[in-house]
Amino acid sequence: MKIEVMGSGLYRYVKAPSFGRQDIGYSPGGAADQFSFLTGNALIGNESGTESLEFVFLSAIKFTTPGVAVLTGAPLKEPKIYTSDTSDIKELNHAVTFPVNEGDILRPGAEKLYGLRTYLSFRPMTFSTAHKLSGRERGDYKAIASWNDPSGKIRIIAGPEKSWLASGDSLTASHWTVARESNAMGLRLIGTELNANRSIRLMVSSPVADGTVQLTPKGPIILLRDRQTVGGYPRIASVISADIDLLAQYAPGKIMRFRETDIKEAKDSSHLRDITLRKLIIA
């Protein structure tokens, strides 16, 4: 990307998942919140897998060439562009494309309205052309995400080892708190103690996927995009694919609740999500 991260921060450059190497220990990876990553690139006309900047926080970003950019993911409270030519300060709107010139500086600010990970997508081009692509809107995520659970719960499907739970509904019966020990590999949850009806340490390592919920001696963990490829703990549930992006926006301390669903709802939700993405790409 033709940008320069200035000062300190917690960030990384991300691309689309890379499949086909799990047999040698590499997970597909990619942006933690794929919907935000894909919609950002779609709005500015990039190829779907074009590298973007994923960040939790950072001081500033300097653009080293003219182009068009957009912020998606967790919305920032007061992001501003400091222009290099006139020293003007411009406030930015979330999920709306904006032109930048060489030397312009984006200051994200320290606060987010909600969520954890924000994405900056950028496409180099002449400044005059960038102006023609500015102002394209995705719409507010909460308004367009018709596939999400209306009650705000994370939907799960029973895992291969759900029967290892002493109480089958113990995962959905109470709320959970995201622990500080969570990272890009997975979310550790704190809440009601889940009891197993057999020793979970006797589990033979088996394949895992994005959204697999494992029962460890310290409680449940939900695996994210940077997960391992096999795990040695019972897979008591799996988050449906349409809800995995939501997991990327759960900051430590946030409360989570689960709802068990079926394959039909999982497929229908993914279909609605894909329709929204296609509309943005066509537009």
Backbone torsions as a table, in degrees:
resi	resn	phi	psi	omega
1	MET	NA	144.6	-179.1
2	LYS	-86.4	57.5	178.7
3	ILE	-137.3	162.2	177.7
4	GLU	-130.3	119.0	177.0
5	VAL	-78.6	125.6	-177.0
6	MET	-106.9	137.8	177.9
7	GLY	75.7	-160.7	-175.9
8	SER	-88.1	167.6	176.9
9	GLY	169.0	173.6	174.7
10	LEU	-121.4	103.7	-172.2
11	TYR	-154.8	169.4	173.7
12	ARG	-161.3	160.3	175.3
13	TYR	-94.9	132.7	-174.0
14	VAL	-128.1	151.6	176.2
15	LYS	-128.0	-169.6	177.3
16	ALA	-71.6	157.8	176.1
17	PRO	-58.4	148.4	178.4
18	SER	-116.2	107.5	-175.2
19	PHE	-93.4	162.6	172.9
20	GLY	103.7	5.3	-179.0
21	ARG	-127.4	15.8	-179.8
22	GLN	-66.1	-25.7	-179.9
23	ASP	-68.0	-16.9	177.1
24	ILE	-114.1	18.0	169.8
25	GLY	95.9	11.5	179.6
26	TYR	-109.2	120.7	176.1
27	SER	-76.2	158.3	-179.5
28	PRO	-60.0	-32.7	177.0
29	GLY	66.2	-141.6	-178.1
30	GLY	93.3	-177.5	179.7
31	ALA	-59.5	140.8	-179.2
32	ALA	-64.5	-39.4	177.8
33	ASP	-109.6	92.2	-174.5
34	GLN	-66.0	-36.4	-179.3
35	PHE	-62.2	-45.0	179.1
36	SER	-64.3	-42.5	178.6
37	PHE	-60.7	-47.5	-177.6
38	LEU	-69.3	-40.9	-179.1
39	THR	-68.6	-34.4	177.1
40	GLY	-60.7	-48.2	179.3
41	ASN	-66.2	-36.1	179.9
42	ALA	-64.7	-40.7	-176.9
43	LEU	-63.4	-32.6	-178.0
44	ILE	-102.0	4.8	175.0
45	GLY	82.3	18.6	175.3
46	ASN	-78.1	160.4	167.4
47	GLU	-61.6	149.6	-171.2
48	SER	-59.5	-29.2	-176.6
49	GLY	-98.7	12.7	-177.8
50	THR	-61.5	138.2	-177.9
51	GLU	-57.8	136.4	176.3
52	SER	-130.8	167.5	177.8
53	LEU	-99.4	122.6	176.6
54	GLU	-107.0	125.3	-178.5
55	PHE	-142.6	147.6	172.2
56	VAL	-90.0	-44.8	172.8
57	PHE	-157.7	153.5	171.6
58	LEU	-165.3	163.9	-173.9
59	SER	-77.9	-53.1	-176.1
60	ALA	-162.7	160.3	177.5
61	ILE	-130.2	128.0	177.4
62	LYS	-105.7	129.8	178.1
63	PHE	-88.8	125.3	-175.2
64	THR	-96.1	1.8	177.0
65	THR	-155.6	154.9	177.4
66	PRO	-66.7	156.9	177.3
67	GLY	170.6	-166.8	178.2
68	VAL	-121.8	142.6	-175.0
69	ALA	-138.7	167.3	177.8
70	VAL	-156.3	146.5	176.0
71	LEU	-107.2	130.1	176.2
72	THR	-133.1	-176.0	-178.2
73	GLY	82.8	-141.0	179.6
74	ALA	-66.5	121.3	-177.6
75	PRO	-71.8	134.6	178.3
76	LEU	-82.0	150.5	-176.9
77	LYS	-72.4	-46.9	-175.8
78	GLU	-143.3	64.5	177.1
79	PRO	-73.0	140.7	-177.9
80	LYS	-137.6	148.5	173.3
81	ILE	-107.4	128.4	174.4
82	TYR	-104.0	110.7	-172.8
83	THR	-78.4	144.4	-175.4
84	SER	-80.8	-26.3	-173.2
85	ASP	-86.8	-34.4	-175.6
86	THR	-122.1	-3.5	-176.5
87	SER	61.4	23.1	175.0
88	ASP	-73.6	156.1	175.3
89	ILE	-116.6	123.1	-178.0
90	LYS	-119.6	130.0	175.2
91	GLU	-80.1	143.9	-176.6
92	LEU	-108.7	149.0	174.2
93	ASN	-100.6	144.2	-178.2
94	HIS	-70.3	139.0	177.7
95	ALA	58.4	32.4	174.7
96	VAL	-128.2	127.0	-176.0
97	THR	-68.4	149.0	-180.0
98	PHE	-144.2	145.7	179.8
99	PRO	-83.2	150.0	175.0
100	VAL	-135.1	151.8	176.5
101	ASN	-112.0	164.7	177.7
102	GLU	-58.9	127.1	179.7
103	GLY	95.6	-11.4	176.2
104	ASP	-62.6	147.1	-178.0
105	ILE	-123.4	127.5	175.5
106	LEU	-97.1	124.7	174.2
107	ARG	-113.1	106.6	-174.5
108	PRO	-66.6	-27.1	-173.2
109	GLY	85.9	165.1	-172.3
110	ALA	-89.1	-15.4	-172.3
111	GLU	-114.3	151.3	172.9
112	LYS	-118.3	149.9	177.4
113	LEU	-70.6	-38.5	172.7
114	TYR	-166.8	166.2	178.4
115	GLY	87.1	-174.2	-174.1
116	LEU	-128.7	-46.0	-173.2
117	ARG	-109.6	127.6	177.2
118	THR	-109.3	151.0	-178.3
119	TYR	-123.6	135.6	172.0
120	LEU	-113.3	118.5	174.4
121	SER	-108.5	142.2	-173.6
122	PHE	-141.4	142.7	177.0
123	ARG	-132.3	114.8	179.7
124	PRO	-67.2	140.4	175.6
125	MET	-173.8	173.6	177.9
126	THR	-65.4	152.7	-177.1
127	PHE	-62.6	-36.9	180.0
128	SER	-66.7	-39.5	177.5
129	THR	-68.5	-37.5	178.8
130	ALA	-60.2	-36.9	178.2
131	HIS	-60.6	-34.7	-178.8
132	LYS	-69.9	-25.6	179.6
133	LEU	-96.9	-0.5	-179.1
134	SER	-78.2	155.0	178.4
135	GLY	86.3	3.5	176.1
136	ARG	-73.5	132.1	-174.1
137	GLU	-116.5	139.3	172.5
138	ARG	-86.6	-31.2	-172.4
139	GLY	99.6	158.1	179.9
140	ASP	-64.1	131.6	-175.8
141	TYR	-56.5	-44.5	-177.0
142	LYS	-64.8	-24.1	179.8
143	ALA	-83.6	-33.6	-175.8
144	ILE	-94.2	-17.5	-175.0
145	ALA	-80.8	68.8	-177.2
146	SER	-69.6	-13.1	-178.0
147	TRP	-84.0	-12.5	-178.0
148	ASN	-73.2	156.7	176.6
149	ASP	-65.4	126.7	-177.1
150	PRO	-57.5	-29.9	-178.2
151	SER	-86.1	-1.6	178.2
152	GLY	82.1	12.0	-179.6
153	LYS	-86.3	156.3	174.0
154	ILE	-88.8	126.0	-175.1
155	ARG	-91.1	137.8	-177.2
156	ILE	-130.0	157.7	172.8
157	ILE	-118.0	144.0	-178.5
158	ALA	-55.7	136.1	179.4
159	GLY	-90.1	170.8	-177.4
160	PRO	-59.3	-29.6	-178.6
161	GLU	-110.5	26.9	178.3
162	LYS	-59.2	-32.2	-178.5
163	SER	-64.7	-12.5	177.8
164	TRP	-73.2	-18.0	178.1
165	LEU	-72.1	135.0	178.4
166	ALA	-64.2	-33.0	176.1
167	SER	-125.8	117.7	-172.3
168	GLY	-63.5	-26.5	-177.6
169	ASP	-102.5	13.5	-174.8
170	SER	-66.1	-26.9	-180.0
171	LEU	-73.5	-34.9	-176.6
172	THR	-95.2	-8.1	-173.5
173	ALA	-79.1	-18.0	-176.4
174	SER	-138.8	176.8	178.7
175	HIS	-95.5	162.6	-178.2
176	TRP	-131.2	152.2	177.7
177	THR	-114.4	133.6	177.8
178	VAL	-72.3	125.2	-175.8
179	ALA	-80.8	157.5	178.2
180	ARG	-65.0	-23.4	-178.7
181	GLU	-75.7	0.2	179.8
182	SER	-69.1	153.9	178.1
183	ASN	-154.7	-165.9	-176.6
184	ALA	-68.1	-15.2	177.6
185	MET	-82.8	-32.3	-177.9
186	GLY	-178.0	163.9	176.8
187	LEU	-104.0	121.1	173.7
188	ARG	-89.2	132.6	-175.1
189	LEU	-109.6	141.6	178.1
190	ILE	-115.8	132.4	179.8
191	GLY	175.5	-145.3	179.8
192	THR	-60.1	137.3	178.2
193	GLU	-67.0	128.4	177.6
194	LEU	-96.7	121.2	-179.4
195	ASN	-96.9	136.5	177.2
196	ALA	-100.4	150.5	179.6
197	ASN	-92.7	9.4	174.0
198	ARG	-155.9	169.2	-176.8
199	SER	-72.6	116.9	-178.7
200	ILE	-72.6	-12.4	178.2
201	ARG	-77.2	-8.5	179.0
202	LEU	-91.4	1.5	-178.5
203	MET	-66.7	131.4	174.9
204	VAL	-81.8	135.9	-179.1
205	SER	-55.7	133.1	-176.5
206	SER	-138.2	162.3	-178.6
207	PRO	-61.3	144.9	175.1
208	VAL	-127.3	167.9	-177.5
209	ALA	-139.5	172.1	172.7
210	ASP	-56.3	127.7	178.0
211	GLY	91.1	-2.0	176.6
212	THR	-62.7	133.4	176.5
213	VAL	-103.0	114.8	-179.7
214	GLN	-103.1	144.6	175.0
215	LEU	-99.8	109.8	179.5
216	THR	-104.6	168.4	177.2
217	PRO	-59.1	-22.5	179.7
218	LYS	-98.8	8.3	-180.0
219	GLY	115.5	-179.6	-176.1
220	PRO	-74.8	148.5	174.1
221	ILE	-129.7	134.0	173.2
222	ILE	-101.5	124.0	-178.5
223	LEU	-79.2	136.1	179.0
224	LEU	-105.2	-167.2	-172.0
225	ARG	-62.9	-31.2	-177.3
226	ASP	-93.5	26.8	-178.1
227	ARG	-66.1	171.8	167.9
228	GLN	-78.5	176.0	-178.7
229	THR	-98.9	-20.9	175.4
230	VAL	-134.2	156.3	179.6
231	GLY	-142.1	152.6	-176.8
232	GLY	-105.8	18.2	178.2
233	TYR	-119.4	153.9	-178.3
234	PRO	-56.0	133.5	177.6
235	ARG	-92.6	90.7	-171.7
236	ILE	-82.1	-16.6	180.0
237	ALA	-164.2	171.0	174.5
238	SER	-141.4	128.9	176.3
239	VAL	-70.8	134.3	-179.6
240	ILE	-64.2	151.2	-172.1
241	SER	-60.0	-34.2	-178.7
242	ALA	-67.1	-18.8	-178.0
243	ASP	-102.5	-5.1	-176.5
244	ILE	-64.7	-36.9	178.3
245	ASP	-60.0	-34.3	179.5
246	LEU	-61.5	-34.6	-178.5
247	LEU	-59.6	-33.2	-178.4
248	ALA	-64.8	-18.4	-176.7
249	GLN	-102.2	8.1	177.1
250	TYR	-87.5	107.3	178.0
251	ALA	-81.4	157.2	174.8
252	PRO	-53.6	134.6	-178.7
253	GLY	96.8	-14.3	-179.0
254	LYS	-76.6	146.4	-178.9
255	ILE	-89.2	139.2	179.8
256	MET	-130.5	140.9	172.9
257	ARG	-128.4	151.1	-178.1
258	PHE	-112.4	153.5	170.3
259	ARG	-137.1	127.8	179.2
260	GLU	-79.8	137.9	-178.4
261	THR	-134.6	-166.4	-178.1
262	ASP	-125.0	175.7	-177.0
263	ILE	-62.3	-36.2	-178.4
264	LYS	-61.7	-48.6	179.5
265	GLU	-64.1	-36.7	178.9
266	ALA	-61.9	-45.0	179.8
267	LYS	-67.5	-42.8	-179.8
268	ASP	-62.1	-41.0	-179.9
269	SER	-65.6	-41.9	177.9
270	SER	-64.0	-37.1	179.5
271	HIS	-64.5	-43.9	178.9
272	LEU	-63.7	-40.1	177.6
273	ARG	-62.2	-43.6	-179.1
274	ASP	-66.4	-36.1	177.9
275	ILE	-61.3	-44.6	179.2
276	THR	-61.5	-42.7	178.7
277	LEU	-63.2	-43.3	-179.3
278	ARG	-62.8	-37.9	179.1
279	LYS	-62.6	-39.2	179.9
280	LEU	-68.1	-38.3	-179.4
281	ILE	-69.2	-42.1	179.5
282	ILE	-65.3	-39.7	-179.2
283	ALA	-64.2	NA	NA
